[in-house]
Amino acid sequence: MLHYAIVFFVIALIAAVFGFGGIAASAVGIAKILFFVFVVLAVLSFVASLFRRG
């Protein structure tokens, strides 16, 4: 999921360089959402592994 967030961020950077503001803004929004979903899932996985080890 982090890979997709980075891909959308790169797409946003390229779109911004070429002047496509709307596409860049959309790609940044998607990248932000994917990044925060990744962070939440990573934290949940870490907490679950702590409880599993006991």
Phi and psi restraints in degrees (range 20) as a CNS / XPLOR table:
assign (resid 1 and name C) (resid 2 and name N)
       (resid 2 and name CA) (resid 2 and name C) 1.0 -63.1 20.0 2
assign (resid 2 and name N) (resid 2 and name CA)
       (resid 2 and name C) (resid 3 and name N) 1.0 -33.9 20.0 2
assign (resid 2 and name C) (resid 3 and name N)
       (resid 3 and name CA) (resid 3 and name C) 1.0 -60.5 20.0 2
assign (resid 3 and name N) (resid 3 and name CA)
       (resid 3 and name C) (resid 4 and name N) 1.0 -44.5 20.0 2
assign (resid 3 and name C) (resid 4 and name N)
       (resid 4 and name CA) (resid 4 and name C) 1.0 -65.7 20.0 2
assign (resid 4 and name N) (resid 4 and name CA)
       (resid 4 and name C) (resid 5 and name N) 1.0 -36.5 20.0 2
assign (resid 4 and name C) (resid 5 and name N)
       (resid 5 and name CA) (resid 5 and name C) 1.0 -62.9 20.0 2
assign (resid 5 and name N) (resid 5 and name CA)
       (resid 5 and name C) (resid 6 and name N) 1.0 -41.9 20.0 2
assign (resid 5 and name C) (resid 6 and name N)
       (resid 6 and name CA) (resid 6 and name C) 1.0 -67.7 20.0 2
assign (resid 6 and name N) (resid 6 and name CA)
       (resid 6 and name C) (resid 7 and name N) 1.0 -38.9 20.0 2
assign (resid 6 and name C) (resid 7 and name N)
       (resid 7 and name CA) (resid 7 and name C) 1.0 -62.1 20.0 2
assign (resid 7 and name N) (resid 7 and name CA)
       (resid 7 and name C) (resid 8 and name N) 1.0 -45.9 20.0 2
assign (resid 7 and name C) (resid 8 and name N)
       (resid 8 and name CA) (resid 8 and name C) 1.0 -66.0 20.0 2
assign (resid 8 and name N) (resid 8 and name CA)
       (resid 8 and name C) (resid 9 and name N) 1.0 -33.0 20.0 2
assign (resid 8 and name C) (resid 9 and name N)
       (resid 9 and name CA) (resid 9 and name C) 1.0 -66.2 20.0 2
assign (resid 9 and name N) (resid 9 and name CA)
       (resid 9 and name C) (resid 10 and name N) 1.0 -42.0 20.0 2
assign (resid 9 and name C) (resid 10 and name N)
       (resid 10 and name CA) (resid 10 and name C) 1.0 -65.1 20.0 2
assign (resid 10 and name N) (resid 10 and name CA)
       (resid 10 and name C) (resid 11 and name N) 1.0 -40.6 20.0 2
assign (resid 10 and name C) (resid 11 and name N)
       (resid 11 and name CA) (resid 11 and name C) 1.0 -60.5 20.0 2
assign (resid 11 and name N) (resid 11 and name CA)
       (resid 11 and name C) (resid 12 and name N) 1.0 -40.7 20.0 2
assign (resid 11 and name C) (resid 12 and name N)
       (resid 12 and name CA) (resid 12 and name C) 1.0 -64.4 20.0 2
assign (resid 12 and name N) (resid 12 and name CA)
       (resid 12 and name C) (resid 13 and name N) 1.0 -41.1 20.0 2
assign (resid 12 and name C) (resid 13 and name N)
       (resid 13 and name CA) (resid 13 and name C) 1.0 -63.4 20.0 2
assign (resid 13 and name N) (resid 13 and name CA)
       (resid 13 and name C) (resid 14 and name N) 1.0 -44.2 20.0 2
assign (resid 13 and name C) (resid 14 and name N)
       (resid 14 and name CA) (resid 14 and name C) 1.0 -65.8 20.0 2
assign (resid 14 and name N) (resid 14 and name CA)
       (resid 14 and name C) (resid 15 and name N) 1.0 -42.0 20.0 2
assign (resid 14 and name C) (resid 15 and name N)
       (resid 15 and name CA) (resid 15 and name C) 1.0 -64.8 20.0 2
assign (resid 15 and name N) (resid 15 and name CA)
       (resid 15 and name C) (resid 16 and name N) 1.0 -37.3 20.0 2
assign (resid 15 and name C) (resid 16 and name N)
       (resid 16 and name CA) (resid 16 and name C) 1.0 -67.3 20.0 2
assign (resid 16 and name N) (resid 16 and name CA)
       (resid 16 and name C) (resid 17 and name N) 1.0 -38.6 20.0 2
assign (resid 16 and name C) (resid 17 and name N)
       (resid 17 and name CA) (resid 17 and name C) 1.0 -62.8 20.0 2
assign (resid 17 and name N) (resid 17 and name CA)
       (resid 17 and name C) (resid 18 and name N) 1.0 -39.0 20.0 2
assign (resid 17 and name C) (resid 18 and name N)
       (resid 18 and name CA) (resid 18 and name C) 1.0 -86.5 20.0 2
assign (resid 18 and name N) (resid 18 and name CA)
       (resid 18 and name C) (resid 19 and name N) 1.0 0.4 20.0 2
assign (resid 18 and name C) (resid 19 and name N)
       (resid 19 and name CA) (resid 19 and name C) 1.0 91.1 20.0 2
assign (resid 19 and name N) (resid 19 and name CA)
       (resid 19 and name C) (resid 20 and name N) 1.0 13.0 20.0 2
assign (resid 19 and name C) (resid 20 and name N)
       (resid 20 and name CA) (resid 20 and name C) 1.0 -91.4 20.0 2
assign (resid 20 and name N) (resid 20 and name CA)
       (resid 20 and name C) (resid 21 and name N) 1.0 82.4 20.0 2
assign (resid 20 and name C) (resid 21 and name N)
       (resid 21 and name CA) (resid 21 and name C) 1.0 -63.9 20.0 2
assign (resid 21 and name N) (resid 21 and name CA)
       (resid 21 and name C) (resid 22 and name N) 1.0 -40.8 20.0 2
assign (resid 21 and name C) (resid 22 and name N)
       (resid 22 and name CA) (resid 22 and name C) 1.0 -66.5 20.0 2
assign (resid 22 and name N) (resid 22 and name CA)
       (resid 22 and name C) (resid 23 and name N) 1.0 -43.2 20.0 2
assign (resid 22 and name C) (resid 23 and name N)
       (resid 23 and name CA) (resid 23 and name C) 1.0 -66.1 20.0 2
assign (resid 23 and name N) (resid 23 and name CA)
       (resid 23 and name C) (resid 24 and name N) 1.0 -40.2 20.0 2
assign (resid 23 and name C) (resid 24 and name N)
       (resid 24 and name CA) (resid 24 and name C) 1.0 -63.6 20.0 2
assign (resid 24 and name N) (resid 24 and name CA)
       (resid 24 and name C) (resid 25 and name N) 1.0 -42.6 20.0 2
assign (resid 24 and name C) (resid 25 and name N)
       (resid 25 and name CA) (resid 25 and name C) 1.0 -65.0 20.0 2
assign (resid 25 and name N) (resid 25 and name CA)
       (resid 25 and name C) (resid 26 and name N) 1.0 -40.1 20.0 2
assign (resid 25 and name C) (resid 26 and name N)
       (resid 26 and name CA) (resid 26 and name C) 1.0 -64.7 20.0 2
assign (resid 26 and name N) (resid 26 and name CA)
       (resid 26 and name C) (resid 27 and name N) 1.0 -43.9 20.0 2
assign (resid 26 and name C) (resid 27 and name N)
       (resid 27 and name CA) (resid 27 and name C) 1.0 -65.6 20.0 2
assign (resid 27 and name N) (resid 27 and name CA)
       (resid 27 and name C) (resid 28 and name N) 1.0 -37.8 20.0 2
assign (resid 27 and name C) (resid 28 and name N)
       (resid 28 and name CA) (resid 28 and name C) 1.0 -66.0 20.0 2
assign (resid 28 and name N) (resid 28 and name CA)
       (resid 28 and name C) (resid 29 and name N) 1.0 -40.3 20.0 2
assign (resid 28 and name C) (resid 29 and name N)
       (resid 29 and name CA) (resid 29 and name C) 1.0 -61.5 20.0 2
assign (resid 29 and name N) (resid 29 and name CA)
       (resid 29 and name C) (resid 30 and name N) 1.0 -43.8 20.0 2
assign (resid 29 and name C) (resid 30 and name N)
       (resid 30 and name CA) (resid 30 and name C) 1.0 -65.2 20.0 2
assign (resid 30 and name N) (resid 30 and name CA)
       (resid 30 and name C) (resid 31 and name N) 1.0 -41.6 20.0 2
assign (resid 30 and name C) (resid 31 and name N)
       (resid 31 and name CA) (resid 31 and name C) 1.0 -62.4 20.0 2
assign (resid 31 and name N) (resid 31 and name CA)
       (resid 31 and name C) (resid 32 and name N) 1.0 -40.3 20.0 2
assign (resid 31 and name C) (resid 32 and name N)
       (resid 32 and name CA) (resid 32 and name C) 1.0 -63.0 20.0 2
assign (resid 32 and name N) (resid 32 and name CA)
       (resid 32 and name C) (resid 33 and name N) 1.0 -46.0 20.0 2
assign (resid 32 and name C) (resid 33 and name N)
       (resid 33 and name CA) (resid 33 and name C) 1.0 -61.3 20.0 2
assign (resid 33 and name N) (resid 33 and name CA)
       (resid 33 and name C) (resid 34 and name N) 1.0 -47.3 20.0 2
assign (resid 33 and name C) (resid 34 and name N)
       (resid 34 and name CA) (resid 34 and name C) 1.0 -63.8 20.0 2
assign (resid 34 and name N) (resid 34 and name CA)
       (resid 34 and name C) (resid 35 and name N) 1.0 -37.6 20.0 2
assign (resid 34 and name C) (resid 35 and name N)
       (resid 35 and name CA) (resid 35 and name C) 1.0 -64.6 20.0 2
assign (resid 35 and name N) (resid 35 and name CA)
       (resid 35 and name C) (resid 36 and name N) 1.0 -44.9 20.0 2
assign (resid 35 and name C) (resid 36 and name N)
       (resid 36 and name CA) (resid 36 and name C) 1.0 -69.1 20.0 2
assign (resid 36 and name N) (resid 36 and name CA)
       (resid 36 and name C) (resid 37 and name N) 1.0 -34.3 20.0 2
assign (resid 36 and name C) (resid 37 and name N)
       (resid 37 and name CA) (resid 37 and name C) 1.0 -64.0 20.0 2
assign (resid 37 and name N) (resid 37 and name CA)
       (resid 37 and name C) (resid 38 and name N) 1.0 -41.6 20.0 2
assign (resid 37 and name C) (resid 38 and name N)
       (resid 38 and name CA) (resid 38 and name C) 1.0 -60.7 20.0 2
assign (resid 38 and name N) (resid 38 and name CA)
       (resid 38 and name C) (resid 39 and name N) 1.0 -45.0 20.0 2
assign (resid 38 and name C) (resid 39 and name N)
       (resid 39 and name CA) (resid 39 and name C) 1.0 -62.9 20.0 2
assign (resid 39 and name N) (resid 39 and name CA)
       (resid 39 and name C) (resid 40 and name N) 1.0 -44.4 20.0 2
assign (resid 39 and name C) (resid 40 and name N)
       (resid 40 and name CA) (resid 40 and name C) 1.0 -62.6 20.0 2
assign (resid 40 and name N) (resid 40 and name CA)
       (resid 40 and name C) (resid 41 and name N) 1.0 -45.5 20.0 2
assign (resid 40 and name C) (resid 41 and name N)
       (resid 41 and name CA) (resid 41 and name C) 1.0 -65.7 20.0 2
assign (resid 41 and name N) (resid 41 and name CA)
       (resid 41 and name C) (resid 42 and name N) 1.0 -36.5 20.0 2
assign (resid 41 and name C) (resid 42 and name N)
       (resid 42 and name CA) (resid 42 and name C) 1.0 -65.5 20.0 2
assign (resid 42 and name N) (resid 42 and name CA)
       (resid 42 and name C) (resid 43 and name N) 1.0 -42.5 20.0 2
assign (resid 42 and name C) (resid 43 and name N)
       (resid 43 and name CA) (resid 43 and name C) 1.0 -66.0 20.0 2
assign (resid 43 and name N) (resid 43 and name CA)
       (resid 43 and name C) (resid 44 and name N) 1.0 -43.5 20.0 2
assign (resid 43 and name C) (resid 44 and name N)
       (resid 44 and name CA) (resid 44 and name C) 1.0 -61.9 20.0 2
assign (resid 44 and name N) (resid 44 and name CA)
       (resid 44 and name C) (resid 45 and name N) 1.0 -39.9 20.0 2
assign (resid 44 and name C) (resid 45 and name N)
       (resid 45 and name CA) (resid 45 and name C) 1.0 -64.9 20.0 2
assign (resid 45 and name N) (resid 45 and name CA)
       (resid 45 and name C) (resid 46 and name N) 1.0 -41.2 20.0 2
assign (resid 45 and name C) (resid 46 and name N)
       (resid 46 and name CA) (resid 46 and name C) 1.0 -63.3 20.0 2
assign (resid 46 and name N) (resid 46 and name CA)
       (resid 46 and name C) (resid 47 and name N) 1.0 -45.5 20.0 2
assign (resid 46 and name C) (resid 47 and name N)
       (resid 47 and name CA) (resid 47 and name C) 1.0 -65.5 20.0 2
assign (resid 47 and name N) (resid 47 and name CA)
       (resid 47 and name C) (resid 48 and name N) 1.0 -40.5 20.0 2
assign (resid 47 and name C) (resid 48 and name N)
       (resid 48 and name CA) (resid 48 and name C) 1.0 -64.1 20.0 2
assign (resid 48 and name N) (resid 48 and name CA)
       (resid 48 and name C) (resid 49 and name N) 1.0 -38.5 20.0 2
assign (resid 48 and name C) (resid 49 and name N)
       (resid 49 and name CA) (resid 49 and name C) 1.0 -69.3 20.0 2
assign (resid 49 and name N) (resid 49 and name CA)
       (resid 49 and name C) (resid 50 and name N) 1.0 -30.9 20.0 2
assign (resid 49 and name C) (resid 50 and name N)
       (resid 50 and name CA) (resid 50 and name C) 1.0 -66.5 20.0 2
assign (resid 50 and name N) (resid 50 and name CA)
       (resid 50 and name C) (resid 51 and name N) 1.0 -41.9 20.0 2
assign (resid 50 and name C) (resid 51 and name N)
       (resid 51 and name CA) (resid 51 and name C) 1.0 -70.8 20.0 2
assign (resid 51 and name N) (resid 51 and name CA)
       (resid 51 and name C) (resid 52 and name N) 1.0 -32.4 20.0 2
assign (resid 51 and name C) (resid 52 and name N)
       (resid 52 and name CA) (resid 52 and name C) 1.0 -68.8 20.0 2
assign (resid 52 and name N) (resid 52 and name CA)
       (resid 52 and name C) (resid 53 and name N) 1.0 -36.8 20.0 2
assign (resid 52 and name C) (resid 53 and name N)
       (resid 53 and name CA) (resid 53 and name C) 1.0 -72.2 20.0 2
assign (resid 53 and name N) (resid 53 and name CA)
       (resid 53 and name C) (resid 54 and name N) 1.0 -28.1 20.0 2
